[in-house]
Amino acid sequence: MVGCGGGGSGTDKSKTVGGQSSSTAWVSGVYPPAANFINRCELPRQGKSPITNQNYPDTKGSYVDENNFLRSWSQDTYLWYRELVDRNPANYPDTENYFNLLKTNAKTSSGADKDKYHYSMDSDEYAALSQSGLRYSYGMELAFIRNVPPRELRVIYVQPGSPAALQSITRGSKIVGVDGVDLVNNNTSAGINTLNRGLFPDAAGQAHTFDIQKPGASQSVSIVMQSARVTSVPVQQVKTLDTETGKVGYFAFHDHIAPAEVALRDAIAQLQGESISDLVIDLRYNGGGYLAIASQLAYMIAGASATESKTFELMQFNDKYPTRNPITGAALTPEPFLDYALGFSLAYGTALPSLNLSRVFVLTGSGTCSASEALMNGLRGIDVQVIQIGNTTCGKPYGFYSQSNCGTTYFSVQFRGVNAKNFGDYTEGFFPSAVDDGQSRVRGCIVADDYSHELGNPVEARLAAALYFRENGTCPGVAVSGSQKPSGTVVDDGVMLKPDVLNSAWMHY
């Protein structure tokens, strides 16, 4: 299936040559300043953004100007700029296609793409999603356990108050058909187009019929839902679990977006008031977001004495900028553990609470990426013990500053992050192991995802394993052992269908 919930610019410009251009003839290896071309657009927008209420800065230009901007900007700030092939911007009328070529073609040691993180999206959509958690959907977050026939598509969690929640759709439900098309087996072009139109709406009010098999049911039921502008709730299921050896806090943290600042503060304050002795954070579906929010959460876990004057993360840019941030112009200094709000959704300067814990349990999956991995890495850098339960994380020690131009926001890898111990080489992910080596192997247990129970239920497999480990110091069943990444025991979480922007690490400025 195509178009599965992310990637692409979201704007089809269908460009043709024309308009006024500030560009000059292309000379291979010569890069005029990106500022010469910024906001010179083939199809300038008019008026104000409905999301930010700010005037669009666009002026009349051409697709060559847009391509020239991306070419010079990439050559200046891309982490692996030396590995870019210099192509004539005038030969690519489709700017999205040109941008897609502005990345390295190198592979990692395992044969994966070195740069798996290159993408773009509509600027207003990005603003709505990152600032308010808004996007068109039904409020059911999905994962393909198998994305080729016979397919298996499951609901992994539901946004409160959404169309899916109002229809009593729950975690673990299988979608087996859309608008009369068999999702499990149909592999025709027309069928796939119908499935994609239903699963991934691009506006509110689009009605589609879903055949859904709920957990425990032997037959599916047909449910009609209308898409809506759904608000993502980044922190859910905040609770305290009573055990024989003390109180354990739990919450599911799904996205490092702006509303998470206040939601995490409230969650930590609630758990602080309930005198918990341990904390389990469910990051299995958290693909990232603002690194600053990861830093704030790390502070709220560890507290002032453990984090004062310590490095949460140090950004390392390309070799053109060994001492200066090329985006902000500021001198490169370590990012601290933040003990105050930055104004994302709390008043700037608001003091944050803390739990003063020396260890934390994290539930992870293959969709645990970027800012979530930075949270784990930053805490381990100051010797807060991280116990990892679940699956290997996605492996993304990189980040970027979003860059908007002519209605599209671009994301291109610009920096690598390392913790206080100068470790940041986890491109193959963090994985649970019998021992912690301070690098990619983290003490913990490999546990398959459990779709038969809601997140936060103490008998859900990953949470149950964390509680068992807390009591016994070992994994339930057979513990993972060995000095290298285990093979054969690694579980498959499938493919989480979140927009690419929610599987990234963003800086703000």
N, C-alpha and C positions, 0 to 999 in steps of 0.2 A: 504494500500500500504506500501511497505517496502523500506528501504534505502532512505528515503525522505530527502536527502540533508544534512546529518550530522551524526556524531557518528561513532564509529568503528575506527580501526587503519588505515584502508586503505592499510594494508599490510597483506596478507595471507601467513603466514610462514609455515603452515602445518608441525608442528614440529615433530621430532622423537628424541628418546633418542640417544645421541652420542656426540662425540667431547670431548675435554679436558674441565674439569670443576675445578673451584677453590672452589666449594662448599663442605661443610662437611655434615654429617648426620644431618637431621632436628631434633631439640629439641624444643618442644613447649615452647614458651615464651622466647626463647633465640634468640637474633637478632644480628648477626655479623654486623659490619659497612657496609653500602651500598657501600662504596668505594671499598670493597673487590671484588665486582662483576660488577662494572660499565664497560660498553663497552666490556664485554665478551659475545660474540654473537654466537648463533648456526649457523647463516648464515652471516658471516662478510661481510660488503660492502667493495668494493675496490675502490681506486682512490679518486676523489674529488666530492663534491656536485655540481651539475650543478646550484644550486641556490646561495649558499654562496661562492663557489669556494674554500672551505676549505677541507683539507684532512679528510676523515672519520677516526675516532679514533678506529674503531672496531678491536678486536683481536678474535682468535678462542676460543669459549667456548661452552656452551650448553644451552638448554632451562631452565635447573635448575638454571644456573647462572643468566639468565635474570629474572626468577621468584624470586630468592633470592634478587636481586637488588630491585625489586618492593616491596617485603615484608619488607625489612629493611628500605627502603626510606619511605614507608607509615607509618610504626610504629614510625619513628622519626618525621615526619613533618605533617602528616594528622591531621586536626583540631580535629577530633573525634576518635583518634587512640585507645582509650580505648574501643570503640564499634566494633573493627575489630575482626573477627573470625580468629584465627591463623590456617592456612591450610598448609599441607606439600607441598612445591613447586615441589617436584619430582612427585607428582600425577597429574600434570596439564601440559601435553605436549603443549597445546595451551596457549601461554602467554597472548594473548588478553583476553581469558576467565578467566585466573587467575587474571588479573588486574581488570576485572569487578566485582570480588568478594571482592576486597580490599576497601570496603566502608561500611558505616553503613547501617543497615536495619531498622533504626528507622523511625517513621512517625512524621509529624507535627500535631498540634492540629486539622487541617482540614482533616487529613488522607492522605495527600500527602507525598511522599518520602522526608525525611529530606535532603538527598543528591541527588539532581536532576542534578548534574553538573559534574559528573564523566565521562571522556571520553578520547580518544586517537586518534591520526591521524598520517599519514605518515610525517616524519620530514621535508622532502623537500617540501611537499605540505604546511605544516604549515609555513615554512620560506617564501615561495612565497606569501602566502595569507596575513600574518601579516606584512611583510616588503614592499610588492609592490601591494597588493590587487589583485593578480593574481589567477585565478582558471578557470577550464574548465567549460564552460557554453555557453548559447546563449545570455546572458546579460539581460534576463528577470527574475526579482526577483518574486517569486511566494508565494502564500498562499492558503492553503486548507481552504475554508470557511466551507466545509463539506468533510470529507475524507473517508466516507463510502457511498455506493450507496444510493440514487443518489448523486454522488460527485459534488462539485463545486470548481474548481481550477481557481483562478484569478491571473492576472499579477498585482502586487502592484506598481512596478516602473521599469524603464528600464535604463540600463547603457548606457551612451552616446557612440555613435560610434560602438556599439556592433551589432552582427548579427540581434538581435531583433529590434534594433533601425533602422537599414538599411531596414528592412521589414515594417517599420511604425507601429509596434506593440506598443500599448499604455497602460497606466494604466487602469485597469478595464476590459481589454480583458479577455474572458473566454477561457480556453483550454478545448475542448470537445472531442478530439480524438487525438491519437498518432499512426502513422504508421498503420492506418486502424482499430485500436482498440477503441471501445467506452469507453472513460474515465469516463463518467458519470455513466454507469450502469454495465460494464463488471466486473465480480468478479471471473473469472477463474484464475487458477495459471498461465497458459500460457499468458493470457491477461495482468495480472499484471506485469509479467516479461517484456513483450513488452513495457508497459507504463513506467516502471522504466528505462529501457535501453534508451528510448528516452528522458525522462525528465532529467536524471542525467548522462550526458556523463562523461567518465573518460579519454578522450583524445581529442585532436583537430582533426577537419576534419571529425567527425562523422555526417553523413547526416540523418535527420529524417523529416518525414512529420507531420505537426501539423494542426489539424482542429481547427480554432480559430474564435470565435464569438466576433467581436469588439463591443465596447460600442455603443448602439443605434441600432445595426443591428439585424435583425430577423433571419438571416441565417449565418452559418459559412462559412469560406473560407479555402482552403487548402494552406498551406505555407510550403515550404521546407527550412530548415535552417541547416547550418553546425556549429557544435560546434567549439569554438575557445578558446584560452587562453585570457580570458576577464579580463581587468583591472577594478576593482571596483572604482568608483568615490565616495569618502566618503561624500563630501559636494556638494549639488546641489541646484539649484533654488535660488541663492542669489539675493535678490531683496528688494527694498524699496516700501512700499505701502503708497500712499498718502491718509490720512483721514481728516475729518473736524477738528480733534483735534490734528493733528500733523502727523509726519512720523513714520511708523512702519517698522522695519526691519524684514526680514524672511529668513530663509534658512532651508533646509532639511539636517540633519546630520545623516548619515546611519551607519557609522562604526568608532570606535576609532582605526584605523590602522595607520601605520607610515605616509602614504601620507596625513593624515588628519591634521598633524601639520602645514604644509605650507598652506593647503587649508583653515583651520580655521583662520589662521593669515590673509590671503588675504580677507576672507569674513568679518571679523571684521574690518579690515582697510577700506574696501569699505563702510561699513555701518557707520563707524565713520566719513568718509568724507561726508556722506550724511545727517549728523546731525539728526539721528533718536532719537525719544524720548522713544520708547519702542521696545522690541525685542520678536519675536516668534521663538522658535527653535522647529523644527519638529523632535521628537525623536521616533516616533511611530514604526519605523522599526529598531531602533538601539539597537542591543543586547549586545554591549559592546566592549571590546578591552583593550587598554593600559589605566590604571588608571591615568598615568601621563598626558595624553592628556586631560582627564576629568578635571584634576586640572588646566591645562593651560587654557582651555575654561572657567572654573569658574572664573579665574583671569581676563580674557578678558571681561567677562560680568560685574564683580563687580568693578574692578579697584584697584589701589594701596591702597588708604586710607581705604577701607573696608576690605582688605585682609592682610595687612602688619602684620607680626608676628602672624597670625591666623592659626589654624589647618584646613586643608582641610579634611584629614582623618587620623585616627590613626589605625594602623594594630594591631590586637590582635591574637597571635598564640596560640598553645595548651599550656597546663600548664607546659610543659618541658621548655618553653622559655618565661617566664614572662617579661624579660627585654632585650632579645637579639633576633635579626632576625636570625632564624636557616639557612636561605639560604645564606645571605650575611655575617653573622657573626657580623654585626654592631649592636650597641646599638639601642634599639627601641626608636625612636623619632617620633613625629607627622610629617606626610607628609604635606608640606606647599602648599599654592597656588603658582603655578609656574608662574613667570613673564618673563621667558626666554625659548628659545628653547633648547631641549635636544639632537638635532642631528638626530631625526627621519627622517625628510625631510627638515629641515632648519639647517643652520650652528649652531653648539652648541654655546649658549650664546646670540643668536640673541634676542634683546628685543621684547616683544610682545605688541601690542596695546591694548587699553581697552576702554570700552564704559561708565564705571562709572555709571551703572544702579543699582537702589535699588530694582528692581523687574524684573522678566522675566516670559514670558508665555511659557510653554512647552506642546507640543502635544504628547500624549502618547498612547500606546496600550499594548496589552498583550505581544508583542515582545520587549517592552522597558525593558532592563535588565542591571544588573551588573554595568559597568562603567557609563551607562546613569543614573541609579538610584543613583550612588555615586555622580554624578554631582548635582542632585537635593538635595541630603542629605547634601552635603558639603556646598552648598549655603544657605540652610535653617539653617545650624549650625552657620552662621554668620549673620543671620537675613536679608538676601536678600529674598524678598518675591517671592515665586514660585507659579504661578497660573497654575494648571494642567487641561488640557482640553483633553478629550478622554476617555480612558479606564484604568482600573487597570493595573499597571505594573507587571512584572513577579515575583518579590520578590527574589532578589539574593544579599544579603549583604556580599557575600563571594568572595574570589579571590585566585589566586595561581600564582606560578612561573612555567613556562613550564619546563619540564624535558625530555630531549632526551636520549634515550638509544637504540642502535642497530637498528636504522632506524625508530623508533616510538617515537613520542613526547607524553608524558603523562601529564594529567591535573587532579590533585587531590586537593580538597579543603584544603588550608593551613592556611588561616587567615580570620578573620571577620573584617569588617571596621566600625568604628564609627566616627561621626562628632565632631565638637568642643563642642557640648552639650552632648557628650557621647551617642548619639542615633545611633543605627544600627540594631534595631530589626524590620526589615520590610520583613520578610520571606513570608508574604502573599501579598506583594506588596504595593506601594503607590496608593491611590485611591482618586478620586475627591470627595469633600464634601462641604457642606455649610460653614463649619468652618475648621480652621486649628488648629490641636491639637499639632503641633510640632513633631508629630510622624508619624504614617502611614496615617492619614487623612490630605489631602492637599486641600486648598480652590480651588474650580474649578467646572467643569461641566462634567458629563458623556455624551459623544456624540459618536454615532456610526460612524464607518469608512465610508467614502463616495467614492465609486469606480467610480462614474460617472463624477468626475472632477479630473484633474491633481493636484498633490501636488503643493502648492504655489498659486493656484487660489483662490482669495479672497472669492469666493462663495463655495469652498469646505467646507463641514460641520464643520470639526474641526477647521480649520482656521477661518471660518466665526464666529464660537462660541467664539473664542478668541478675535476677533475684537469687537464682540457685548459686551462681558464681559468688555473689556477695556473701552468702551463708557458708559456702564450702571451699571457696578458693580454687575450684576446678570447674570445668565445663560439665554439663549434664551429658551422660553417655561417654563417648571416647573423646578425649581431649586432642586437639591438634598438636602435633609435635614436629620436631625437625628444625633445621637451621635455614631453610629456604622456603619460598612460597609454596604451600602445599598444592599438589595436583590431584585431581580425581575427587577431592572433597569439596571443591569450590562449587557453590550453588549458583543457579542462574536466576536472576531476578527479572529477566525479560527487559523490555525497553519502556521506560517511563515516558509518557507523552506530554512533556511540559515544553513550553516555548524555550528556545535556546537561551534567551536572555535570563531565564531563571536557572540556568546551569552554568553560571559565570560568576567571576569575582569583579566587582566594580569598585572603582575609587570615586570619591566625590570631591569637587573643588568649587 
